[in-house]
Amino acid sequence: MLYRCSEIQRKAVCMPKLIAKSGHYRASGSQVGDAPTNWEQKAFGWRTEESKGKPIAVFGREITPVERMLQIRWPGGWYNWYRPIAVDVREGDEVRRLRIHHATRRATLIVVLSGLTIVTLISLWRRGISSRRRNRS
């Protein structure tokens, strides 16, 4: 649902409601809807940003979650999508980044590509059958 607001109301009331209704929020604790002033003035556009959450100390290691934000803007507001991409593990002076693989995206891609392949093969097979019928007549 889009909200129509004045420029003053947009920051205080409408943008947080729009983003709260989308169900996406920043896990690292920043306020939803925060954006640099020059970015707020753009009407259309998108941007990505990588940020780190609060470090957690576990078993002598420091673990820091890493997320990627995609922000899509239009004249009436914006939409933020946050997705975890990695975990940084610090042991002493060594820092390792463990990527988080998106299993749902892979499964969806496999299903879509399989469907397209099956449709293409069936259409090519049917064309072959119909062209053979024409040649016989």
Backbone torsions as a table, in degrees:
resi	resn	phi	psi	omega
1	MET	NA	131.3	-179.7
2	LEU	-97.0	143.5	178.1
3	TYR	-110.0	138.4	173.7
4	ARG	-102.3	121.0	-176.2
5	CYS	-140.6	162.7	171.9
6	SER	-74.8	168.0	-178.3
7	GLU	-61.2	-37.7	-179.0
8	ILE	-70.7	-42.8	-179.5
9	GLN	-68.0	-29.3	-172.3
10	ARG	-55.2	-48.1	-177.4
11	LYS	-70.1	-40.9	-171.9
12	ALA	-80.1	-39.4	-170.6
13	VAL	-117.0	-55.4	-166.4
14	CYS	-73.6	-44.7	-176.3
15	MET	-63.8	-47.1	178.4
16	PRO	-61.2	-35.5	178.1
17	LYS	-64.7	-45.1	-178.8
18	LEU	-61.2	-45.1	-177.6
19	ILE	-72.7	-35.1	177.3
20	ALA	-65.6	-36.9	178.5
21	LYS	-67.8	-27.8	-179.4
22	SER	-72.5	-18.5	177.3
23	GLY	84.0	7.7	179.8
24	HIS	-109.6	139.6	-179.8
25	TYR	-148.1	164.9	-179.7
26	ARG	-89.4	120.3	-176.4
27	ALA	-72.9	-20.0	-175.1
28	SER	-80.2	-1.3	173.0
29	GLY	101.8	-3.8	178.0
30	SER	-71.2	156.2	-179.6
31	GLN	-71.0	136.6	179.8
32	VAL	-65.4	134.6	176.7
33	GLY	92.8	-3.4	177.4
34	ASP	-67.0	133.3	178.1
35	ALA	-155.2	151.9	177.7
36	PRO	-60.4	150.1	-177.0
37	THR	-58.8	-44.4	-179.1
38	ASN	-64.0	-29.8	178.4
39	TRP	-73.4	-35.1	-179.1
40	GLU	-64.7	-25.9	-177.0
41	GLN	-79.5	-14.5	178.9
42	LYS	-75.1	141.1	-179.6
43	ALA	-82.5	-53.5	-179.0
44	PHE	-120.2	154.7	174.2
45	GLY	149.6	178.3	177.3
46	TRP	-148.4	157.2	175.9
47	ARG	-154.1	157.5	175.4
48	THR	-123.0	152.4	-179.2
49	GLU	-151.4	140.0	178.0
50	GLU	-108.0	133.9	179.6
51	SER	-139.9	160.3	-180.0
52	LYS	-111.0	144.5	177.2
53	GLY	-85.3	-168.1	179.6
54	LYS	-76.2	133.3	178.3
55	PRO	-69.4	146.1	179.6
56	ILE	-122.0	131.2	179.0
57	ALA	-94.1	120.2	-179.0
58	VAL	-139.7	125.4	176.1
59	PHE	49.5	44.1	177.2
60	GLY	76.6	10.3	178.0
61	ARG	-120.0	153.3	174.8
62	GLU	-110.0	119.3	-176.9
63	ILE	-110.4	127.6	-178.9
64	THR	-125.0	120.2	176.8
65	PRO	-74.6	145.2	179.2
66	VAL	-122.1	133.3	-179.7
67	GLU	-127.9	158.1	175.3
68	ARG	-119.1	133.5	-179.5
69	MET	-109.7	133.5	172.0
70	LEU	-114.9	123.0	179.4
71	GLN	-117.4	126.0	177.8
72	ILE	-114.2	127.4	-176.4
73	ARG	-114.5	147.2	170.9
74	TRP	-143.0	170.6	-173.8
75	PRO	-56.8	-30.9	-177.1
76	GLY	-91.5	-2.9	-178.9
77	GLY	163.0	-155.4	178.0
78	TRP	-152.9	166.2	179.7
79	TYR	-131.1	126.0	178.0
80	ASN	-107.0	135.8	175.1
81	TRP	-126.7	119.0	-179.5
82	TYR	-108.5	136.4	-179.0
83	ARG	-140.9	131.1	176.5
84	PRO	-69.3	134.5	-178.5
85	ILE	-118.5	-24.1	-176.6
86	ALA	-163.9	171.6	172.6
87	VAL	-132.5	125.5	175.6
88	ASP	-91.7	126.4	179.7
89	VAL	-114.2	121.0	-179.8
90	ARG	-109.2	121.9	173.6
91	GLU	-122.0	103.6	-176.8
92	GLY	67.8	-120.5	179.5
93	ASP	-94.2	-9.8	-176.0
94	GLU	-91.1	132.6	177.2
95	VAL	-120.7	125.0	176.8
96	ARG	-116.0	142.0	176.6
97	ARG	-106.7	120.7	177.4
98	LEU	-103.6	113.6	-178.5
99	ARG	-71.3	147.7	174.1
100	ILE	-103.3	116.4	-178.0
101	HIS	-85.5	137.1	-176.5
102	HIS	-90.1	91.5	-174.9
103	ALA	-66.5	-36.5	-179.6
104	THR	-65.2	-40.8	179.0
105	ARG	-63.8	-42.1	178.6
106	ARG	-62.5	-45.6	-179.5
107	ALA	-63.2	-42.4	178.8
108	THR	-63.3	-43.1	179.3
109	LEU	-62.9	-42.1	179.2
110	ILE	-63.2	-44.0	-180.0
111	VAL	-63.5	-45.4	-179.1
112	VAL	-64.7	-46.8	-179.9
113	LEU	-65.4	-36.8	176.5
114	SER	-63.9	-42.9	177.8
115	GLY	-61.3	-44.8	178.3
116	LEU	-63.5	-39.5	178.6
117	THR	-64.1	-44.7	179.9
118	ILE	-63.2	-44.6	178.7
119	VAL	-61.7	-43.5	179.5
120	THR	-63.1	-45.8	-179.9
121	LEU	-63.7	-41.5	179.3
122	ILE	-65.4	-42.4	179.7
123	SER	-65.7	-38.1	177.3
124	LEU	-67.2	-39.0	179.3
125	TRP	-65.1	-42.5	179.7
126	ARG	-67.7	-36.1	176.3
127	ARG	-64.0	-40.7	178.9
128	GLY	-63.0	-41.3	179.4
129	ILE	-66.5	-44.1	-177.8
130	SER	-69.1	-34.1	178.2
131	SER	-69.9	-33.3	176.8
132	ARG	-67.0	-38.8	178.1
133	ARG	-63.7	-40.9	178.8
134	ARG	-65.2	-38.1	-179.4
135	ASN	-68.8	-31.5	179.1
136	ARG	-71.1	-33.3	-175.5
137	SER	-75.3	NA	NA
